[in-house]
Amino acid sequence: VELKKEKDLIENKLFHSFDLVGKSPSIMKVKKIIEKLSTSESRVLISGPTGTGKELVARKIHKNSSRSKEPFVIINAALLKEKTYEKELFGEEFDNGKISYGVLDRSNNGTLLLDEISEIPLEIQSHILRVLIDQKYRRVNGKDYNRANIRIIASSSKNLNEMIKLGEFREDLYHRLNVVPIELPSLVNRYEDIPLLITYFKKKIAEINNLKEANIEPDNQLFYDYEWPGNIRELRNMIERVTILGSS
């Protein structure tokens, strides 16, 4: 488990090289919330369309917290198979004494991001709710409980309130997670940030890849006529592609 924790710490440091860029009212509001959360252990629910930077916001919250030197662990619910949820979350103990550590083990004392929590089955949602209430968990086939000293952040690109109405998400879990809500806007709703984002990504991507900055003009009208369905992630990928292909 220590090797996995070290890997999480290294990945977290690399990801922190990116900043939350923008001066639009919606992004300034998000920055203020992150700043206020630095002295809090409150649970956070980050919502917004795919590609708007939910993971980045979660990492910034962790970095500004008292847990910053501890692991930041992500479990992407959308990528897991239903049969493996319990083992991935809680870990597993075997008759020979061996332990397969889950994300709760790896994130103990740190922060756990439940990414795309809307994808977690109802049965597993009840297990997560119990962890939040009791602050302890037991591995699959385990006999003893382990203390869960974990800051939980959840994210979703789906409307959880609508899912609650349809009976697809537990309302009691929603209220446990949604202590501090953060809503991230789509890029089409913060076009004033596009010049800052382009300038920032041009420089950052060139530095990371040890290449010259891409020849992209931030005031090109094409950037503002396009709706960016993939949001900031799509913009960043486009700049990275031009940077790399333009270097040859």
HELIX and SHEET records of a PDB file:
HELIX    1   1 GLU A    2  PHE A   15  1                                  14    
HELIX    2   2 PRO A   25  LYS A   36  1                                  12    
HELIX    3   3 LEU A   37  THR A   39  5                                   3    
HELIX    4   4 LYS A   54  LYS A   63  1                                  10    
HELIX    5   5 ALA A   77  LEU A   79  5                                   3    
HELIX    6   6 GLU A   82  THR A   84  5                                   3    
HELIX    7   7 TYR A   85  PHE A   90  1                                   6    
HELIX    8   8 VAL A  103  ARG A  106  1                                   4    
HELIX    9   9 ILE A  117  GLU A  119  5                                   3    
HELIX   10  10 LEU A  122  ASP A  134  1                                  13    
HELIX   11  11 LEU A  160  LYS A  165  1                                   6    
HELIX   12  12 GLU A  171  LEU A  177  1                                   7    
HELIX   13  13 LEU A  187  ASN A  189  5                                   3    
HELIX   14  14 TYR A  191  ASP A  193  5                                   3    
HELIX   15  15 ILE A  194  ASN A  209  1                                  16    
HELIX   16  16 LEU A  222  ASP A  225  1                                   4    
HELIX   17  17 ASN A  231  LEU A  245  1                                  15    
SHEET    1   A 5 PHE A  72  ASN A  76  0                                        
SHEET    2   A 5 THR A 111  ASP A 115  1                                        
SHEET    3   A 5 ARG A 151  SER A 156  1                                        
SHEET    4   A 5 VAL A  44  SER A  47  1                                        
SHEET    5   A 5 VAL A 180  GLU A 183  1                                        
SHEET    1   B 2 GLU A  92  GLU A  93  0                                        
SHEET    2   B 2 ILE A  99  SER A 100 -1                                        
SHEET    1   C 2 LYS A 136  TYR A 137  0                                        
SHEET    2   C 2 ASN A 146  ARG A 147 -1                                        
END                                                                             
